[in-house]
Amino acid sequence: MKRLIAGLSTAAMLMTSSAIAETNLKLVEVITSPERTVALQGIVDEFEAANPDVSVEIVSLPWGSAFEKLATMVAGGDIPDVVEMPDTWAALYAGSDQLVSLADHVSGWEHAGTLTEKTVAMGSQAGDLYMIPYGFYLRAMFYNKKLLAEAGVESPPKTMEEFMAAAAAVSELDGKYGYCLRGGPGGTNGWIMFAASMNGTNEFFTEDGKSRINEPGAVEGIQFMLDIYQKGYAPKDSVNWGFNEIVAGFYSGTCAFLDQDPDALIAIAERMPAEDFAVIPMPLGPSGKAFPTIGFSGWSIFKATEHEQEAFDLIAALSSPEANKTWAKRVGVIPIHKGADQDPYFQTEQFKGWFEELNGAEYEPTTMPTHLEEWGYFTSTVLLESAQEALLGQRDAQGLADEWAGFLTEAQAKWLAAQ
């Protein structure tokens, strides 16, 4: 009898559990790290507690292969309900009519009125509001105060010329290097920023649609990156470094300089005393301008979902003012709601470099041409492979620039023809 009762109890529990979780959502994160996954899981746990009829499975893809893995999932029919959508991929999936427009959902959302104009504008770059960005990434330069002092560099660099000189000086130290170069996945920003700064403009195309990446100044910026690596101012294995490696290279004291977004600040602040490092704006080019890249990621819904309303409810929970503020602090982005920047957390010296870039006339934040459907493939595959070949001496700067310009010009022509 006890076994029968126990069996009936177990069956009842399973039936109850099944009844409670009537809707199962799959959420894929693609800019994965252990810290981010913990933060995401915490917000999702609160959502599930408030919505006992919904359960959420988080699938974490490693960033280095996330573009290919997500594409494989989608092509194979294993399509998530909600996806963390980088700005560089949005046009690809929106252009193939695979994403849900969130405009109607957001119009009835209680927190729609506090979203900043930039948030709505950035989320609509692919033609409609196909995502709610969760924050913005803006590049600035971390520097190691101790290494600069040891190398005899009296003050942090303000120009590209001073940056190269400081990187060279630090590289004279035994086992030390000037720059944490990101030669592996996600390294597009460095190439674009240095090319733009040396070229004096962050315009990607001329009025007639030709790419400017192979103009003389831009080629100088590409050569600048090649020189840093080939002259030994960056570690040899940095040709393959991604996000985790460059951040570790900085907080371990291997490299003196690191250009990164606020997300790197979290790991660095945990491992370095605040007095040992600081964040300054990106160095100015010959024109007196610098063009730090600004990017974003957000939450999107695939049209294949059978639970569109529940999927948006999840996005709404992830994007609420309190959840977004928590996420921004844990992940390292500029929040999306008006007034969030007044939080004392974002008014410290640690954020000084980024806010100088946002407020200084000599700094013009650069938005990548994510309107191009081919941009995701370009940044994840074309640029990555060809840039690594150039770093290793198998290509020259002009040839590299010409290849990139040809690809981007063709993509821009395709986009213009569709308008």
C-alpha positions as CSV (number, residue, x, y, z in Angstrom):
1,M,0.0,0.0,0.0
2,K,2.9,2.4,0.8
3,R,4.4,1.7,-2.6
4,L,1.1,2.4,-4.3
5,I,0.7,5.7,-2.4
6,A,4.2,6.6,-3.2
7,G,3.7,5.8,-6.9
8,L,0.5,7.8,-7.0
9,S,2.2,10.7,-5.3
10,T,5.0,10.7,-7.8
11,A,2.6,10.6,-10.7
12,A,0.6,13.5,-9.2
13,M,3.8,15.5,-8.8
14,L,4.7,15.0,-12.4
15,M,1.3,15.9,-13.5
16,T,1.3,19.0,-11.4
17,S,4.8,20.0,-12.7
18,S,3.6,19.5,-16.2
19,A,0.5,21.6,-15.6
20,I,2.5,24.4,-14.1
21,A,5.1,24.6,-16.9
22,E,2.6,24.9,-19.8
23,T,5.0,27.0,-21.9
24,N,8.6,26.2,-22.5
25,L,10.8,28.9,-24.0
26,K,14.3,28.5,-25.3
27,L,16.6,31.5,-24.9
28,V,20.0,31.5,-26.6
29,E,22.8,33.7,-25.4
30,V,25.8,34.2,-27.7
31,I,28.2,36.6,-26.0
32,T,28.8,34.1,-23.3
33,S,30.9,34.2,-20.2
34,P,30.3,32.5,-16.8
35,E,29.5,35.9,-15.1
36,R,27.0,36.9,-17.7
37,T,25.3,33.5,-17.6
38,V,24.9,33.8,-13.8
39,A,23.4,37.3,-14.2
40,L,21.0,36.2,-16.9
41,Q,19.9,33.1,-15.0
42,G,19.1,35.3,-12.0
43,I,16.8,37.5,-14.0
44,V,15.2,34.5,-15.7
45,D,14.6,32.9,-12.3
46,E,12.7,35.9,-11.2
47,F,10.6,35.8,-14.4
48,E,9.8,32.1,-13.9
49,A,8.8,32.8,-10.3
50,A,6.4,35.5,-11.4
51,N,5.2,33.3,-14.3
52,P,4.8,29.8,-13.0
53,D,3.3,28.6,-16.2
54,V,6.4,29.4,-18.2
55,S,9.8,27.7,-18.0
56,V,12.9,29.0,-19.7
57,E,15.8,27.0,-21.0
58,I,19.0,29.0,-21.4
59,V,21.4,27.7,-24.2
60,S,24.8,29.4,-24.0
61,L,26.9,29.4,-27.1
62,P,30.7,30.3,-27.0
63,W,31.2,33.7,-28.7
64,G,34.0,32.5,-30.9
65,S,31.8,30.1,-32.8
66,A,28.3,31.6,-31.9
67,F,27.6,33.0,-35.4
68,E,28.1,29.6,-37.1
69,K,26.4,27.6,-34.3
70,L,23.3,29.8,-34.2
71,A,23.0,29.6,-38.0
72,T,23.3,25.9,-37.9
73,M,20.6,25.7,-35.2
74,V,18.2,27.9,-37.3
75,A,18.9,26.0,-40.5
76,G,18.3,22.7,-38.8
77,G,15.0,23.8,-37.3
78,D,16.2,24.0,-33.7
79,I,15.1,27.7,-33.6
80,P,15.1,29.4,-30.2
81,D,12.2,31.6,-29.1
82,V,14.3,34.4,-27.8
83,V,17.9,35.2,-28.9
84,E,20.6,37.5,-27.7
85,M,21.0,39.4,-31.0
86,P,24.3,41.3,-31.7
87,D,23.8,44.4,-33.9
88,T,26.1,42.9,-36.5
89,W,23.7,40.0,-37.1
90,A,20.3,41.8,-37.0
91,A,20.1,42.7,-40.7
92,L,20.9,39.1,-41.7
93,Y,18.0,37.6,-39.8
94,A,15.6,40.5,-40.2
95,G,16.4,40.7,-43.9
96,S,15.4,37.0,-44.3
97,D,12.1,37.7,-42.5
98,Q,12.9,35.6,-39.5
99,L,12.4,38.1,-36.7
100,V,9.3,39.4,-35.1
101,S,8.7,43.1,-35.1
102,L,8.4,44.2,-31.5
103,A,6.9,47.6,-32.3
104,D,3.3,46.7,-31.3
105,H,4.4,44.8,-28.2
106,V,6.6,47.7,-27.1
107,S,3.8,50.3,-27.7
108,G,1.7,48.7,-25.0
109,W,4.6,48.0,-22.6
110,E,4.5,50.0,-19.4
111,H,8.2,50.9,-19.6
112,A,8.2,52.0,-23.2
113,G,8.2,55.7,-22.3
114,T,11.5,55.5,-20.4
115,L,13.5,53.9,-23.2
116,T,16.0,56.4,-24.6
117,E,15.8,57.6,-28.1
118,K,19.1,55.9,-28.9
119,T,17.7,52.6,-27.7
120,V,14.7,52.7,-30.0
121,A,16.8,54.0,-32.9
122,M,19.5,51.4,-32.6
123,G,16.9,48.6,-32.2
124,S,15.3,49.7,-35.4
125,Q,18.4,49.8,-37.6
126,A,17.4,46.7,-39.5
127,G,14.2,48.5,-40.7
128,D,11.8,47.9,-37.8
129,L,12.1,47.4,-34.1
130,Y,13.4,43.9,-34.3
131,M,15.1,44.0,-31.0
132,I,15.2,45.8,-27.7
133,P,18.9,46.6,-27.1
134,Y,20.0,45.8,-23.5
135,G,22.8,48.4,-23.5
136,F,25.6,50.0,-25.4
137,Y,29.3,49.1,-25.8
138,L,31.7,52.0,-26.4
139,R,35.4,51.5,-26.8
140,A,38.0,53.3,-24.7
141,M,41.6,52.6,-23.7
142,F,42.6,50.8,-20.4
143,Y,46.2,51.4,-19.4
144,N,48.4,49.9,-16.7
145,K,49.9,52.8,-14.6
146,K,52.7,50.7,-13.2
147,L,53.9,49.4,-16.5
148,L,53.9,52.9,-18.0
149,A,55.9,54.2,-15.1
150,E,58.4,51.3,-15.2
151,A,58.9,52.0,-18.9
152,G,59.5,55.7,-18.3
153,V,56.2,56.9,-20.0
154,E,55.3,60.0,-18.1
155,S,51.7,60.3,-19.1
156,P,49.1,58.2,-20.9
157,P,49.0,58.8,-24.7
158,K,46.6,61.2,-26.3
159,T,47.5,60.6,-29.9
160,M,48.2,57.6,-32.2
161,E,51.8,58.6,-32.4
162,E,52.1,58.8,-28.6
163,F,50.3,55.4,-28.3
164,M,52.8,53.7,-30.6
165,A,55.7,55.2,-28.7
166,A,54.4,54.1,-25.4
167,A,53.7,50.6,-26.7
168,A,57.2,50.4,-27.9
169,A,58.7,51.6,-24.6
170,V,56.7,49.0,-22.5
171,S,57.7,46.3,-25.0
172,E,61.4,46.9,-24.0
173,L,60.6,45.5,-20.6
174,D,61.3,41.8,-20.1
175,G,58.2,39.7,-20.9
176,K,56.0,42.7,-21.3
177,Y,54.1,44.1,-24.3
178,G,52.5,47.4,-25.2
179,Y,49.1,46.3,-26.6
180,C,46.7,43.4,-26.0
181,L,45.8,42.9,-29.7
182,R,42.6,41.0,-30.5
183,G,43.6,39.0,-33.6
184,G,41.0,36.4,-33.1
185,P,37.2,36.4,-33.0
186,G,35.6,39.8,-32.4
187,G,38.7,41.8,-33.4
188,T,36.9,43.9,-36.1
189,N,36.6,47.0,-33.9
190,G,40.3,47.6,-33.6
191,W,40.9,47.5,-37.3
192,I,38.0,49.8,-38.0
193,M,38.9,52.3,-35.3
194,F,42.6,52.6,-36.2
195,A,41.7,52.9,-39.9
196,A,39.1,55.6,-39.3
197,S,41.4,57.6,-36.9
198,M,44.3,57.6,-39.4
199,N,41.9,58.4,-42.3
200,G,40.1,61.2,-40.4
201,T,36.6,60.0,-40.9
202,N,34.3,57.2,-39.8
203,E,32.2,57.2,-42.9
204,F,32.1,53.7,-44.3
205,F,31.1,54.7,-47.8
206,T,31.3,57.6,-50.3
207,E,28.1,59.2,-51.7
208,D,28.2,56.8,-54.6
209,G,28.5,53.8,-52.4
210,K,32.2,53.0,-52.5
211,S,33.9,51.7,-49.4
212,R,36.4,54.0,-47.8
213,I,38.4,51.3,-46.1
214,N,41.0,51.3,-48.8
215,E,41.6,55.0,-48.9
216,P,45.3,56.0,-48.2
217,G,44.6,57.1,-44.6
218,A,42.7,54.0,-43.8
219,V,45.4,51.8,-45.2
220,E,47.8,53.7,-42.8
221,G,45.6,52.7,-39.9
222,I,45.6,49.0,-41.0
223,Q,49.4,49.2,-41.4
224,F,49.5,50.7,-37.8
225,M,47.9,47.5,-36.5
226,L,50.2,45.3,-38.5
227,D,53.3,47.2,-37.2
228,I,52.2,46.8,-33.6
229,Y,52.1,43.1,-34.0
230,Q,55.1,42.6,-36.3
231,K,57.4,44.8,-34.3
232,G,56.7,42.8,-31.2
233,Y,54.6,45.3,-29.4
234,A,51.9,42.7,-28.9
235,P,52.3,39.0,-27.8
236,K,52.9,36.5,-30.6
237,D,49.9,34.4,-29.7
238,S,47.6,37.4,-29.7
239,V,47.0,36.7,-33.4
240,N,44.4,34.2,-32.0
241,W,43.3,36.2,-29.0
242,G,39.6,36.8,-28.3
243,F,37.8,38.7,-25.5
244,N,38.9,36.5,-22.6
245,E,42.5,36.4,-23.7
246,I,43.0,40.1,-24.2
247,V,41.3,40.9,-20.9
248,A,43.5,38.3,-19.1
249,G,46.5,39.8,-20.9
250,F,45.7,43.1,-19.3
251,Y,44.9,42.2,-15.8
252,S,47.8,39.8,-15.6
253,G,50.2,42.7,-16.4
254,T,51.3,41.1,-19.7
255,C,50.2,44.1,-21.8
256,A,50.0,47.8,-20.9
257,F,47.1,48.8,-23.1
258,L,43.7,47.3,-23.9
259,D,40.9,48.9,-25.9
260,Q,37.6,47.6,-24.7
261,D,34.0,48.3,-23.8
262,P,32.8,48.7,-20.2
263,D,32.2,44.9,-20.0
264,A,35.9,44.3,-19.6
265,L,35.9,46.5,-16.5
266,I,34.1,43.9,-14.4
267,A,36.8,41.2,-14.7
268,I,39.6,43.7,-14.5
269,A,38.3,45.5,-11.4
270,E,38.0,42.1,-9.6
271,R,41.7,41.3,-10.3
272,M,43.5,44.7,-10.2
273,P,43.6,47.4,-7.5
274,A,41.8,50.5,-8.8
275,E,45.0,52.6,-8.3
276,D,46.9,50.4,-10.8
277,F,44.9,51.2,-13.9
278,A,42.7,53.8,-15.5
279,V,40.5,54.3,-18.6
280,I,41.3,57.0,-21.1
281,P,39.7,58.0,-24.5
282,M,40.9,56.3,-27.7
283,P,44.0,58.1,-29.1
284,L,43.5,60.9,-31.6
285,G,44.6,60.5,-35.2
286,P,46.4,63.1,-37.4
287,S,43.1,65.0,-37.9
288,G,42.7,65.5,-34.2
289,K,39.8,63.1,-34.1
290,A,39.2,59.6,-32.7
291,F,36.3,57.3,-33.7
292,P,35.6,54.8,-30.9
293,T,33.2,52.2,-32.0
294,I,29.8,52.0,-30.3
295,G,27.8,48.8,-30.6
296,F,25.0,47.0,-28.9
297,S,23.2,43.8,-28.5
298,G,19.7,43.0,-27.5
299,W,16.8,40.6,-27.3
300,S,14.9,39.4,-30.4
301,I,12.2,36.9,-31.1
302,F,12.2,34.4,-33.9
303,K,9.0,34.2,-36.0
304,A,9.2,30.4,-35.7
305,T,8.1,30.7,-32.0
306,E,4.8,29.3,-31.0
307,H,4.7,31.5,-27.9
308,E,5.2,35.0,-29.2
309,Q,3.4,36.8,-26.3
310,E,5.3,34.7,-23.6
311,A,8.6,35.4,-25.5
312,F,7.9,39.1,-25.4
313,D,6.9,38.9,-21.7
314,L,10.4,37.4,-21.1
315,I,12.1,40.2,-23.1
316,A,10.0,42.8,-21.1
317,A,11.3,41.3,-17.9
318,L,14.9,41.3,-19.1
319,S,14.5,44.9,-20.2
320,S,12.6,46.5,-17.3
321,P,14.4,49.4,-15.7
322,E,15.5,47.5,-12.6
323,A,16.6,44.4,-14.4
324,N,18.4,46.4,-17.1
325,K,20.3,48.4,-14.5
326,T,21.3,45.1,-12.8
327,W,22.3,43.6,-16.1
328,A,24.3,46.7,-17.2
329,K,26.3,46.7,-13.9
330,R,27.0,43.0,-14.2
331,V,27.7,42.9,-17.9
332,G,29.3,46.3,-18.5
333,V,27.1,48.3,-20.8
334,I,25.5,51.8,-20.8
335,P,21.8,51.3,-19.7
336,I,18.8,51.8,-22.0
337,H,16.4,53.7,-19.7
338,K,16.4,57.5,-19.1
339,G,17.9,58.5,-15.8
340,A,19.9,55.3,-15.3
341,D,23.2,57.2,-15.9
342,Q,22.5,59.2,-12.6
343,D,23.2,56.0,-10.6
344,P,26.3,56.6,-8.5
345,Y,27.8,53.4,-10.0
346,F,28.2,55.1,-13.4
347,Q,29.5,58.4,-12.0
348,T,32.9,57.0,-10.7
349,E,36.4,57.6,-12.1
350,Q,36.2,54.1,-13.7
351,F,33.8,55.3,-16.3
352,K,35.6,58.6,-17.0
353,G,37.2,57.6,-20.3
354,W,33.9,56.5,-21.8
355,F,32.0,59.6,-20.7
356,E,34.8,61.9,-22.0
357,E,34.3,60.2,-25.4
358,L,30.5,60.7,-25.2
359,N,30.9,64.4,-24.3
360,G,34.1,65.5,-26.1
361,A,33.9,67.1,-29.5
362,E,37.1,65.4,-30.7
363,Y,35.5,62.0,-30.2
364,E,32.9,60.7,-32.7
365,P,31.4,57.3,-31.8
366,T,31.2,55.0,-34.8
367,T,28.3,52.8,-35.6
368,M,29.1,49.7,-37.7
369,P,27.2,49.3,-41.0
370,T,24.9,46.7,-39.6
371,H,22.2,47.5,-42.2
372,L,24.2,45.3,-44.5
373,E,23.0,41.7,-44.5
374,E,26.5,40.5,-45.2
375,W,28.1,42.4,-42.3
376,G,27.8,39.5,-39.9
377,Y,29.6,37.2,-42.3
378,F,32.2,39.9,-43.1
379,T,33.1,40.6,-39.5
380,S,33.0,37.0,-38.3
381,T,34.7,35.3,-41.2
382,V,36.1,37.5,-44.0
383,L,37.9,40.0,-41.9
384,L,39.0,37.5,-39.2
385,E,40.7,35.1,-41.6
386,S,42.3,37.8,-43.9
387,A,43.5,39.9,-41.0
388,Q,45.2,37.0,-39.3
389,E,47.0,36.2,-42.6
390,A,48.2,39.8,-42.8
391,L,49.4,39.8,-39.2
392,L,51.5,36.7,-40.0
393,G,53.1,38.5,-42.9
394,Q,51.2,36.6,-45.7
395,R,49.3,39.7,-46.9
396,D,50.0,43.4,-47.1
397,A,47.9,46.3,-45.8
398,Q,46.9,47.5,-49.3
399,G,45.8,44.1,-50.5
400,L,43.9,43.6,-47.2
401,A,42.1,46.9,-47.6
402,D,41.3,46.3,-51.2
403,E,39.7,42.9,-50.4
404,W,37.6,44.4,-47.6
405,A,36.6,47.4,-49.8
406,G,35.5,45.1,-52.6
407,F,33.3,43.0,-50.3
408,L,31.7,46.0,-48.6
409,T,31.2,48.0,-51.8
410,E,29.3,45.1,-53.3
411,A,27.2,44.7,-50.2
412,Q,26.4,48.4,-50.1
413,A,25.4,48.3,-53.8
414,K,23.0,45.4,-53.0
415,W,21.5,47.3,-50.1
416,L,21.1,50.5,-52.1
417,A,19.4,48.6,-55.0
418,A,16.8,47.3,-52.5
419,Q,15.8,50.7,-51.2
